[in-house]
């Protein structure tokens, strides 16, 4: 029994060490991204960078994209969660190409944001509609009420006349 417990403890220790090693590799990549994130204007809040240490350590770039280590624990896998599942954006065992791919992703997100803001600015503001639904409901009720009375009068006239 004692030997089995020692083996289990050693395996647990190895798993924790591997997880720590993954987190350290992600921290190194995170440090390599510091110059990129320093260039992002302070009013842009679409990125949420940080290393989460859980069962699977991850370097979060934004709400839907992150880097995790591949099965071999040496490959950086940059992925994005979509409504159709996880999409691998880039894979490499080296930090510089992975950082470059993440930089391109960040640039693309910033351009998307600028386009969305410029489209919103070019459209005239909409006038708010106040209380319109209430008056439309009253009008529909009155129209139905008058139509029902007219139908009853027509049916009564047809039965008396026939």
N, C-alpha and C positions, 0 to 999 in steps of 0.2 A: 504494500500500500504506500509506504513511504517513498519508494522509488518512483511510482506512478505520479504521486503528488509533486515530486521534484521535477520530473519531466514536464508535467503540465505547467508548472511555474516557469520553467525555462522557456517553453513555447510562448507563454504569455509575455514574457520579457522580450523575446525576439520580435513578436508582433508589435509591441509598444515601441521598440527600437526602430523597426521599419517605418512605423507611422511617424515617428519623430524625424527620421531621415527624410521622408517625403516632405514634411512640413519645412525642414531646413532648406531643401532644394527649392521649394516654392518661395520661401523668404528670399533666396538669392535672386530668383527671377523678379520678385517684387521690388527688390533694391535696384535691379537693372532698369525697371520702368519708372523710377523716380524722376528722371529728366523729362519724360513724356508727360507725366501728370503735373509737373510744375508749370508746363506751358499752357495747360487748360485754364481758361478764365475762371475766376472764383465764383462768378454767377451761374456757371454751368453745373447743375447738380444731377446729371444723368449717370454719373459713374460712382460706384461704391466699392472701392478697392480695399482688399484686406484678406489675410489668410485666416481661414476657419479651420480649427483643429477638431475634427470629429472622427468618426469611423473612417471616412475618406477625407483627408485634408484637401482643401481647395483654395486657390487664389482667385477671389472674386474680382471681376473687372467691372461688371454692372449687374443688374438684377437677373439677367438671363444668360450671361456668359461668364465662364470661369475656366481656370486651368487646373487640371488634376494630373496625377502621375499615371502613366500607363501600367499595364500588368507587370512589365519588367522593372518598374519602380525607377527607371532612368529616363523614360520618355515623357516629355511634357506634352500633354494633350489639351489643346485649346478647344473648348466645346461651347455650344449655345443650345439652350433648351428652347424648343419651338413647340407649337401646338401639335405637331406631328411626331414629336420625340426629340431625342438628343441628336444634334448635328455636329460632326467634327469639323472644325474650321481649319485646324492646323495641327501637325504633329512633328516633333523633332526632339532629339536628345540633347541639343545644344541650346544655351540661353540666348545668344544673339539672334538667330533666326526666329526663335519663338517671340522674343521681344519685338522684332520687326513686324511679325504678323499681327501682334496685339496692337502695335502702333498704327498699322493700316486700318484695323478694325475701329480703333478710337477715332481716327480721322474720318472714316466713313460715317460714324455715328454723329460726329460734330457737323458734318456737311448736311446730313439728313435733318438735323435740328435746325440749322440755319434756313434750309429750304422751307421747312414747316412754318417757321416764324415769319419768313418773308411772304409766304402765301397767305397767312392769317392777316398780315398787315395790309396786303393789297386788296383784300375784300372789304367792302363797306360793312360797318357794324349793323347787325340786325336789330329791328325795333322790337322791343319786348311786347308780347301780347298779354294784356291784362284782362282777366275775367271773361274772355271771349267764349270759353267753353260753357259757362253758365248760361249766357244769353242764347247760345245755339241750342242748348238742351231745352230751354223754355220754349223757343220757337218750334222745335221738333215736337214737343208735347202738344202745343196749341194746334199745330197743323194736323197732327194725328187725331186730336179731339174733334176738330171741326170736320175732318174727313169722315170720321166715324158717325157723327150726327147726320151728315149728308147722306151717307150710305144707308142708314136706318130710314130716313125719310123716303129715299128712292124705293127701298124694299116695301115699305108700308103703302106707298102709292101704287106700286105694281100689283100688290095683293088685293087692294080695294078695287082697283080698276079691272082686274081679271076675273 
